Amino acid sequence: MTRVLYCGDTSLETAAGYLAGLMTSWQWEFDYIPSHVGLDVGELLAKQDLVILSDYPAERMTAQAIDQLVMMVKAGCGLVMLGGWESYHGLGGNWDQTLLAEVLPVDIKSADDRINFDQPTLAIPAAIKSVSHPILQNLPWEDRPPTIGGLNRITAKAKAQTLLMARVWRPTFSIEHGKTTWEHADHHPLLVVGEAGAGRVAAFASDVAPHWVGGLVDWGDERVTSQAPGAGAIEVGNLYSQFFRQMLEWVAKSTR
C-alpha cells in the first residue's frame, strides 16, 4: 500500500477536506500536516512513498527536512506540488528559495506568481499526445474541458512534459444583437510532470480546493460524497475525483 504524506491546504476542517475526502473515498490511508505545523526530519517523512505539498509554506519545513525530501525523491519517492497562495512562490510560499525547487519539473518565479481568472479559463491538453498519458486518459478533454479560477505562473523545465495548459478566453456580448464572441486571450502551463532521479514529480499550478479550483471541482455528471476523519464533508464531481486519483497514482507509481 502506498504511504502518503499530505501537507497544507490550511486544515482538514477547511480546504484540506477536499483532497483528504477524495483519498478517503478511494480508501487510501494518509498522514496529514496542516499548514501552520512544521515538518522536520524523522520517521514521519522517511516512511512515505508520496509527498503532496499544497499551500504549505517553505518556512514550515526545516532545511534538514527539505534535504531529506530531495534525497527521498531522487531515490524513488513521488512528489506533487499543487498550486495556491502559499505554493510555489505565491504570497509566502517561497519554494523558489529552497533546494526542493531543483527536483520540481518547473521553474518557480522569484516574485508573486498568482493569477486570478475572472473570465472563462479552460484546462486543455497541451498536445495531442498528452491525452494518452496515464494522468489524462479516459477523461473528456475534447467535449467537456473543465474550468479553473486561478493558478501560479510556472515555466516547464527543458526535460519536463507539459500535459495541460490553462487557456484564457475573453468573451464579449452584444446587447443589441444578442451575440457572444470569444477571443483567446492568454495561456499558461497548468500541469507539468517529470522525473528527478528515480522519483516522479508533478506540478499542478491550480488548486485542488476552492476558490482556484473553479468548476473543476464539479467536473462530471455523477457526484462523489465523502468525509475524511476530522474533516468536513465534500460533494464533488466524479471526473474531478478521477483526475486527481490518476495524477497521484502516476506520481506514486501506484498499482492500487
N, C-alpha and C positions, 0 to 999 in steps of 0.2 A: 504494500500500500504506500502510495506517495505521501511523504511528510511535507506539510505546507506551513509556512510562516507568513502571516498576513499582518502588515504593519501600516497603520494610518487610517485615513478617512474619518478622523475625529474620534468616534466611539461607536460601539455596537448599537447604542441607543439611537444614533443618528445615521450619518451617511454610510458607515461601515456595515450597517444592517443589510444593505443591498448585496454586496459580494458575499458576505457571510451567509445570507439567506440562500443565495444561489448554491454555494458549496454544501450547505445543509440539505438542499433539495436533491443534490447529486449523491448524498450520503458520503461526502468527503469529511474527514477529520482534519482540523487545523488548529494551530496556535495563533492567538491574536494579541497584538500590542497596539493600544490606542495612540493617537498622535502626540499626546503630551507625556508619554512614558518613554524613557530612554532604553537603548539596547547596547549591551556590552558583550565582550567575548564570553563564550561559555557554551554549555551543552545545548541550551535552547536554540541557538543559532547553528551550532555544528551538526545537529541531527537532521537538518532539513534537506529535502530534495528540490524544493521550490520555494523561493522567497518573492513575495509580492510587496512592492512599495507604492503607496498611493496616498498623496497628501501627507507624507511623512517627512518632516524637515531633516536635512542632513545633520543638523546640530544635535539631533536626538541620538545619533549613533556615535560612539567613541571612535577615534581614529583606529584603534586596535580592532574594533568590530568591523569597520569598513575593510580593513586589510584582510580580516578573516573571510568576509563575504567574497571579496575579489578572488582569493585563493580557492574558495569553495566553487565559485562559478567556473574557474579555469579547470577545476578537477571534475566538473560534470553537473553541478547544481544548476537548476534553471533560475532565471531572474526576469521578473516582469516589473516595469515601471509604468504605472497608469498616471494620466495627467491630473492636474489640479493646481490650486493656488499655492500649494506647498510641495509641488513636484517639480522636477527639472530645475530651472532657476526660479520661475514663478514669483511669488511675493513671500519670500522666506524659505523656499526650498533649498536653493543654493547648492545643488548637487554638482554643478559645473566646477566647483572648487574642491572636489574630492577625487580620490583615486577610482571611485566607482564609475566615474564618467568614462574611464578608459575601457571598461568592458561593455558598456551600453552600445547598441548599434547606431546611435545618433550622436551628433554634436549638440551640446546644450549651449544656449545663448548665455552671455555674461551679464545680461540685464533683464529686466522684466519681459517675459516672453508670452504673457497671457493675451488671448484674443477672445472676446465675447461676441457671438454672432446674433444679430437682431434680424437677419434675413435668412431665407432657406439655405441650409448648408448640408449637402448630401455626402454620406460615406460611400465612396465608389472604388472599385478595384483600380489599382494603378496601371495595370496592363492586362491583356487577355490571358496571359499565362498565370496571373495571380490567382484566378478563381480555382485553379487546380491545386493550390496549396492546401494542406490539411486544415488550416485555420479558417479558410473561406469556403471550403467545399460544402455542397448541399444547402446553400443559403441563396435566397432570391435577389442577388445583387442587380440583375438586369431589370426585372419588372417590379421590384419593391425595395429600392435602396433606402436605408433609414436616414434620419436627420440627426444632427448633433447641435449643441448650443454653445460650444466653446472648446478651446484647446490651448496647449502650449506650443509655441513655434519651435520646431526642431528641424535638423537637417540630417539626412541619412549619410552615414559614413560610406566610404567608397566600396567596401566589400559587403555591405548590408543589402537587404532586399526590401524595397518599399512595396507593401501589399495593398494598402488602402490610402487614398487621398481624400481630403475634405474639399469638396468643390462648392464654392460660394456663388449663389445666384442672386442677381439684383432684379426683382420684378418691378414693373411699373404698370399702373392701371389707369386706363382712360375712362373717366366717369361718363363722358359724352357718348362714347361708343361701346362701353361695357366690355372692353377688351383688355386682356392682360398680356404683356410681352415680357420675355425673360432674357436676361443678358448674363453671360458667365463673367463674374466679377473678379474672382481670385481662386487660388487653390493652395493647399498646404499638405505636407506629409501627415498622415493620420496613424498608420500602423507600419512600423519598421521592425524587421526581425534579422537575426544574425547569429553568429557563434562567437564565443570567447573561450579559447582553449577547447575543452571537451564539453562545455556548457552551452545551452541555447539561451538566447536573450531576446526580449521583445520590448519595444517602446510603443505604447498606445498613448497618443497625445491628448485625447479627450478623457473624460471621466467615466467611471462605472456607475456613478450616482448623480442625482440632480445637484446643480442645475445644468452643468455642462453636458451631461449625457443626452439631454434633449429627448427627441422622440425615439431614440434608440432603445430606451428603457421599455417602451411599449411595442417593440417590433414583433409582429406575428399576430395571427388570429386567435391563438389559444392563450390562456392565462396560466401563469405559474404562481402559486401561492406558497409561501414558506416563512419560517421564522427560526433563526438561529438561537441557541440558548443565550439568554441575556440580551437579546436584540429585539427591535421592533419587527412587526410582521411586514412582509412585502407582497405585492401583487404586480407581476411584470409580464412582458411578452415572452412567448416560448422561443422565438428566434434570438432575442437578446440573450437568453439563457444559453442557447446552443452556441452562439458566437463566442461568448466568454469561456464556456467549457472547452470548446475546441482550441482556443488560444492557450489556456492553461495546460491542457493535456499535451499539446505540441511542445511547449517550452519545457515541461517536466519530463518529456519522453515517456508519458504515462501510457499504460496498456489497460486502463480501467475499462 
